[in-house]
Amino acid sequence: MPVAILAAATLVANEFETVLIDSRLPGWKEQLLQELKKKPLCAGLTSITGSQIKYSLEISKFIKANSLVPVVWGGIQPTILPEETLSNNNIDIIVMNEGEKSFLELVRRLDKKESLRGAKGIWFKENGKIIQNEEREYLDLNQLPDLPYNLIDMKHYLPLFKGRRTLYMETSRGCVGKCTFCSNIVYNKRRWRTMSPETVLERIKFVYNKYGINSFYFIDDNFFVDLKRVRKIAEMIIEQSIDIIFEVQGIRYDSALQIDDDLLGLLYKSGLRKVHFGAESGSQRILDMVEKGITIDDIINVNRQWAKYDIVVQHNFMAGFPAETIDDIKATISLIYKLKNENPHAMTSPICPYTPYPGTALYQEALNNGFMKRKALEDWIESDYGDSIWISSARDNLLKKIFFVTLFLESEREKDMLSSPFLKLGFAIYRKIAHFRLKKFFFAFMAEMTVKNIISFFYLKMRKFRRVENSY
């Protein structure tokens, strides 16, 4: 579900004809070319750090090669690095932070051929010079209309969760945490804003009644900041007999520690079936360094408490922090197995690479430790352990192996990702090897990495071929 681009179109779509094109779907270039011939006021794209930059740049170059339409970027990446983004010749304008009101003002000015100077939340280029306008105030989410779902074909964006079609939905923005690695501090400045329980229920019921959607994935950065609000939402779902289940992307352990058995039972009754925690590391030293504000015991105690209910508890981990040692990594693996042993519903993410984000406190620490500062927008496409000078070649190789092995730990993951029975069988067989390697911390003679590299090579080739094939 392209929530970010739909959010940007929320207000604009009420005043201007708006077309949403998804480059992941076949024929997107042909559709884009047809729309460019109509000379739209602008073409807007959104991007986060990583591979999205690559594809957004491909689209931007295509627009520039086939039209004079202004190219507008929004999202986390342009907000964090506006000058680097606008320095790219394929990008004309960026929308900082939240896009709903800023993008509407931008389109209105483009329509009237007015200057962009003074348009809050907008950076642009004028005679080759980057012009920076003042920031726009954060929005009251209750004042925004629902997302313009009419701009998309819903059948493409409803993944199954426990056999039900699932809609991504946002009910709050921001997080109160102080984590020194997190881009949210830069993007939302530790401000947490929310929709009221009444607004949340209105939006749930709208798509429930109109589209028959009965499963939701709340993509909030931190859903559980206000437990009175959480309780009210759960009570309203139950009182109004809305037959749904839901998954929550963002919850902190310190918030979960405040949830008593009564509220946890209420949440389960209302439909809560999965939550995602940011554990980050099994080393207390690392948790203190990144200012998580929690202890290892907090993680363990929350995991035990939630084991009472059939709610999947996913703990997410990273590796590659500055000053991280082998013992820290082993502590993470040890914690993973403790969590899984003590809660039959516990899951863990692959152990992902830490990426230093500009504007965060840990980014400066990373630079001090030799992280190679990236100067161009394209430099942020790949997130790799090898960019960090504090990580030796041997450590880089080890961390990549650990990431690969931890991809195979969860049978639930393959249910969601794989349809081929042969691939499922392959995953099931390798899972035993993966557990052996992690438990013994034995990553030598990994022939499977060679196989993985070969498969990845041909997969990327085929993916590129299909993207080209679907363009004409």
C-alpha positions in Angstrom: 0.0 0.0 0.0 1.6 3.3 -1.1 0.5 5.1 2.1 3.1 7.9 1.8 2.1 9.0 -1.7 -1.6 8.6 -0.9 -1.1 10.9 2.1 0.6 13.5 0.0 -2.4 13.4 -2.4 -5.0 13.6 0.4 -5.8 17.4 0.0 -4.6 17.9 -3.6 -7.0 15.2 -4.9 -9.9 17.2 -3.7 -9.0 20.2 -5.8 -7.0 18.9 -8.8 -7.2 15.9 -11.1 -4.7 13.5 -9.6 -3.3 10.3 -11.0 -1.3 7.8 -9.0 1.1 5.5 -10.9 2.8 2.6 -9.2 6.2 1.7 -10.8 5.9 -1.8 -9.3 3.0 -2.6 -11.6 3.3 -3.7 -15.2 3.0 -0.9 -17.9 3.9 1.9 -15.5 6.2 3.7 -18.0 3.5 3.6 -20.8 1.0 5.0 -18.4 3.4 7.7 -17.2 4.2 8.7 -20.7 0.5 9.1 -21.5 0.0 11.3 -18.5 3.1 13.4 -19.3 1.6 14.2 -22.7 -1.2 15.9 -20.8 1.3 18.4 -19.3 0.5 18.0 -15.6 1.4 20.7 -13.2 4.0 18.5 -11.6 5.1 14.9 -11.0 5.5 13.9 -7.3 7.6 11.0 -6.0 8.4 9.8 -2.4 11.5 8.1 -1.2 13.1 6.7 1.9 16.7 5.9 2.2 17.7 2.8 0.3 16.6 1.1 -2.9 13.6 3.4 -3.3 16.1 6.2 -4.2 17.3 4.1 -7.2 13.8 3.6 -8.6 12.7 7.2 -7.9 15.7 8.5 -9.7 15.0 6.2 -12.7 11.5 7.6 -12.8 12.7 11.2 -12.4 15.2 10.7 -15.3 12.4 9.3 -17.4 10.2 12.3 -16.7 13.0 14.7 -17.5 13.8 12.9 -20.8 10.2 13.0 -21.9 8.8 16.3 -20.7 9.3 19.7 -19.0 7.1 18.7 -16.1 8.6 19.8 -12.7 9.8 16.8 -10.6 8.9 17.0 -6.9 10.3 14.7 -4.2 9.0 14.2 -0.7 9.6 11.7 2.1 12.2 11.0 4.7 15.3 11.1 2.4 14.7 14.6 1.0 13.7 15.9 4.4 16.9 14.6 6.1 19.2 15.6 3.2 17.4 18.4 1.3 20.5 20.0 -0.3 21.9 16.7 -1.5 18.5 15.8 -2.9 18.0 19.1 -4.8 21.6 19.0 -6.1 20.5 16.2 -8.3 19.7 17.6 -11.8 16.6 15.4 -12.1 14.8 16.9 -9.1 13.4 20.4 -9.1 11.4 20.8 -5.9 11.2 19.0 -2.5 8.4 18.9 0.1 9.8 18.8 3.6 8.3 16.6 6.4 4.5 16.1 6.1 3.3 16.7 2.6 -0.4 17.2 2.7 -0.7 21.0 3.1 2.7 21.9 1.7 2.1 19.9 -1.5 -1.4 21.4 -1.9 0.1 24.9 -1.6 2.8 24.0 -4.1 0.3 22.7 -6.7 -1.9 25.8 -6.2 1.1 28.1 -6.9 2.2 26.1 -9.9 -1.4 26.2 -11.3 -1.4 30.0 -10.9 2.2 30.3 -12.1 3.1 32.1 -8.8 6.5 32.2 -7.2 7.4 29.4 -4.8 9.1 31.8 -2.5 7.4 31.8 0.9 5.6 28.5 0.4 6.0 26.8 3.7 7.7 23.4 3.7 9.0 23.8 0.2 12.6 23.9 -1.1 13.3 24.6 -4.8 15.8 25.7 -7.3 15.8 29.1 -8.9 18.4 30.0 -11.5 20.5 27.1 -10.2 20.4 28.3 -6.6 18.6 26.3 -3.9 15.9 28.3 -2.2 14.8 27.3 1.3 11.4 28.3 2.7 10.5 28.1 6.4 9.2 24.9 7.8 5.5 24.2 8.0 3.8 23.6 11.4 3.0 20.0 12.2 -0.5 19.0 11.2 -3.6 18.0 13.3 -4.3 14.5 12.0 -7.9 14.8 13.0 -8.4 17.6 10.5 -7.2 15.6 7.5 -9.6 13.6 5.3 -9.2 9.9 4.8 -6.7 8.7 2.2 -7.9 8.9 -1.4 -8.3 5.2 -1.9 -10.2 5.9 -5.2 -6.8 6.7 -6.8 -5.6 3.0 -6.6 -6.9 -0.4 -7.5 -7.3 -1.8 -4.0 -6.8 -5.4 -5.1 -3.1 -4.8 -5.6 -2.5 -3.6 -2.1 -4.2 -6.0 0.3 -1.7 -8.6 1.5 -3.1 -11.5 3.6 -2.6 -11.7 7.3 -4.0 -14.8 8.9 -6.1 -15.4 5.8 -7.6 -11.9 5.7 -7.1 -9.0 3.3 -5.1 -6.4 5.2 -5.0 -2.6 4.8 -2.1 -0.5 6.0 -3.4 2.4 8.1 -1.8 5.2 10.1 -3.4 6.5 13.4 -0.5 8.5 14.8 2.8 10.0 13.8 6.1 10.4 15.6 7.7 8.8 18.6 8.8 10.0 22.0 11.9 7.8 22.1 15.4 9.2 22.2 17.1 6.4 20.2 20.3 8.0 18.8 20.2 5.9 15.5 16.6 6.7 14.5 15.6 9.1 11.7 12.3 9.7 13.4 14.0 12.2 15.7 15.0 14.3 12.7 11.7 13.8 10.9 9.2 14.3 13.8 11.5 15.9 16.4 10.2 13.5 19.1 6.7 14.9 18.8 3.8 12.4 18.9 0.5 13.3 17.4 -2.5 11.2 17.1 -6.0 10.7 15.7 -8.7 10.5 18.3 -10.2 7.0 18.9 -13.4 8.3 17.2 -11.5 9.2 14.0 -9.7 5.9 14.0 -13.0 4.0 14.3 -14.6 6.1 11.5 -11.8 5.2 9.2 -11.8 1.5 10.1 -15.6 1.3 9.6 -15.4 3.1 6.3 -13.1 0.6 4.6 -14.7 -2.3 6.5 -18.1 -1.4 5.0 -17.0 -0.2 1.6 -14.3 -2.7 0.7 -15.0 -5.6 3.2 -11.6 -5.2 4.7 -11.4 -6.9 8.1 -7.7 -6.8 8.9 -5.5 -3.8 9.5 -1.8 -3.1 9.9 -1.3 0.0 11.9 2.0 1.5 10.7 2.4 4.0 13.5 5.9 4.7 14.7 4.6 4.3 18.3 1.0 3.2 18.7 1.1 2.7 22.4 2.2 6.1 23.8 -1.2 6.9 25.3 -2.7 3.7 26.8 -6.0 5.5 27.6 -6.4 6.0 23.8 -5.4 2.4 23.1 -8.0 1.2 25.6 -10.7 3.4 24.1 -10.0 2.1 20.6 -10.1 -1.5 21.7 -13.4 -0.9 23.7 -15.0 0.8 20.7 -14.1 -2.1 18.4 -15.7 -4.5 20.8 -18.8 -2.4 21.6 -19.5 -1.8 18.0 -19.0 -5.5 17.1 -16.5 -4.8 14.4 -15.1 -8.2 13.4 -11.4 -7.3 12.6 -7.9 -8.4 13.5 -5.0 -6.0 13.5 -1.2 -5.8 13.7 0.8 -2.9 15.1 4.2 -1.8 13.7 5.4 0.3 16.5 5.6 -0.4 20.3 8.3 0.3 22.8 9.1 -2.1 25.7 8.7 0.6 28.3 5.2 1.3 27.0 4.4 -2.5 27.0 5.5 -2.7 30.7 2.6 -0.4 31.5 0.1 -2.7 29.9 -1.6 -4.8 32.6 -3.3 -8.2 32.0 -6.7 -6.6 31.8 -5.7 -4.3 28.9 -3.8 -7.0 27.2 -6.8 -9.3 27.3 -9.0 -6.4 26.0 -6.6 -5.8 23.1 -6.7 -9.5 22.2 -10.5 -9.6 22.3 -10.6 -6.5 20.0 -8.4 -8.2 17.5 -4.7 -7.6 18.2 -2.7 -10.5 16.7 0.8 -9.1 16.2 3.2 -6.4 17.4 6.7 -5.3 16.4 9.2 -4.3 19.0 12.6 -2.6 18.4 14.9 -4.7 20.6 18.0 -3.7 18.5 20.6 -5.6 20.6 21.0 -8.3 23.2 23.9 -6.3 24.8 23.0 -3.8 27.5 26.1 -1.8 26.7 24.8 -1.3 23.1 21.3 -0.5 24.3 22.8 2.2 26.6 24.9 3.6 23.9 22.0 4.1 21.5 19.8 5.4 24.4 17.0 2.9 24.1 15.9 3.6 27.6 15.3 0.0 28.4 17.1 -3.0 29.9 17.5 -6.6 28.7 15.3 -7.6 31.6 12.5 -5.3 30.2 12.7 -7.2 26.9 12.5 -10.5 28.6 9.7 -9.5 31.0 7.5 -8.1 28.2 8.1 -11.2 26.1 7.0 -13.4 29.0 3.9 -11.4 29.8 2.7 -11.4 26.2 3.2 -15.2 26.0 -0.2 -15.6 27.8 -2.1 -14.7 24.6 -1.9 -15.9 21.0 -0.3 -12.6 19.8 2.8 -12.8 17.7 5.5 -10.7 19.3 8.2 -9.8 16.8 11.5 -8.6 18.2 13.7 -6.7 15.7 17.5 -6.6 15.9 20.4 -4.8 14.3 24.2 -5.2 14.2 27.2 -3.2 13.0 27.0 -0.4 15.6 30.2 1.6 16.3 32.3 -0.1 19.0 30.2 -3.3 18.8 32.1 -6.5 19.7 31.8 -10.1 18.9 30.5 -10.6 22.4 27.8 -8.1 21.8 26.7 -10.0 18.7 26.7 -13.3 20.6 24.6 -11.7 23.3 22.0 -10.7 20.6 21.9 -14.3 19.3 21.6 -15.6 22.9 18.7 -13.2 23.6 16.9 -14.3 20.4 16.9 -17.9 21.5 15.8 -17.0 25.1 12.9 -15.0 23.8 11.8 -17.8 21.4 12.2 -20.5 24.2 10.1 -18.5 26.6 7.3 -17.4 24.3 5.9 -19.8 21.6 4.5 -16.8 19.8 7.8 -14.9 19.7 9.4 -14.1 16.3 12.6 -12.3 15.5 13.7 -10.2 12.5 16.8 -10.9 10.5 19.7 -9.2 12.2 19.9 -6.1 9.9 22.7 -3.7 9.2 22.8 -0.5 11.1 22.8 2.5 8.8 23.9 5.9 10.1 21.3 8.5 9.3 22.3 12.2 9.0 21.0 14.4 11.8 21.0 11.6 14.4 23.4 11.6 17.3 24.9 8.3 16.4 25.6 9.5 12.8 28.2 12.0 14.2 29.6 9.1 16.3 29.8 7.0 13.2 31.6 9.8 11.3 34.1 10.1 14.2 34.7 6.4 13.9 35.4 6.6 10.2 32.1 6.2 8.5 32.4 7.4 4.9 30.3 10.6 4.5 28.1 10.2 1.4 28.0 13.3 -0.8 25.5 12.5 -3.5 21.9 11.2 -3.4 22.9 8.0 -5.3 25.3 7.2 -2.5 22.4 6.4 -0.2 20.9 3.6 -2.4 22.9 0.8 -0.8 23.1 0.3 3.0 26.1 -1.9 3.6 28.2 -2.9 6.6 31.3 -2.3 4.5 30.7 1.5 4.5 31.7 1.6 8.1 35.5 1.8 8.6 35.1 0.4 12.2 34.0 -2.8 10.6 36.8 -4.9 9.2 36.5 -6.9 6.1 36.3 -10.1 8.2 33.6 -8.6 10.4 31.7 -7.3 7.3 31.7 -10.8 5.9 30.5 -12.3 9.3 27.7 -9.9 9.6 26.4 -10.6 6.1 26.5 -14.3 6.9 24.5 -13.7 10.1 22.0 -11.6 8.3 21.5 -14.4 5.7 21.2 -17.1 8.2 18.7 -15.2 10.3 16.4 -14.8 7.3 15.5 -18.5 7.7 14.6 -18.6 11.4 10.9 -18.2 11.1 8.4 -20.5 9.4 5.8 -17.7 9.6 7.9 -15.6 7.4 8.0 -18.1 4.5 4.2 -18.5 4.8 3.8 -14.9 3.9 6.6 -14.7 1.3 6.6 -18.0 -0.6 3.9 -19.7 -2.7 6.1 -22.5 -4.3 6.0 -25.8 -2.3 9.6 -26.5 -3.4 10.9 -23.2 -2.0 9.0 -23.8 1.2 10.6 -27.2 1.4 14.0 -25.7 0.8 13.5 -23.1 3.5 12.3 -25.8 6.0 15.4 -27.9 5.3 17.9 -25.0 5.5 16.2 -23.7 8.7 17.8 -26.6 10.6 21.2 -25.6 9.3 20.5 -22.0 10.1 19.7 -22.8 13.7 22.8 -24.9 14.0 25.1 -22.2 12.7 23.6 -19.5 15.0 23.6 -21.7 18.2 27.2 -22.8 17.6 28.3 -19.4 16.1 29.8 -21.4 13.3 29.8 -19.5 9.9 32.8 -21.2 8.2 32.4 -23.2 4.9 29.2 -21.5 3.9 28.7 -22.9 0.4 25.1 -21.6 0.7 26.4 -18.0 0.4 27.7 -18.8 -3.0 24.4 -20.3 -4.0 22.7 -17.2 -2.6 24.9 -14.9 -4.6 24.2 -16.8 -7.8 20.4 -16.8 -7.2 20.6 -13.1 -6.3 22.5 -12.3 -9.5 19.9 -14.0 -11.8 17.0 -12.6 -9.7 18.2 -9.0 -10.1 18.9 -9.6 -13.8 15.3 -11.0 -14.3 13.9 -8.2 -12.2 15.6 -5.6 -14.3 14.5 -7.4 -17.5 10.9 -7.4 -16.3 11.0 -3.7 -15.4 12.2 -3.0 -18.9 9.7 -5.4 -20.5 6.9 -3.9 -18.6 7.8 -0.4 -19.7 6.7 -0.8 -23.3 
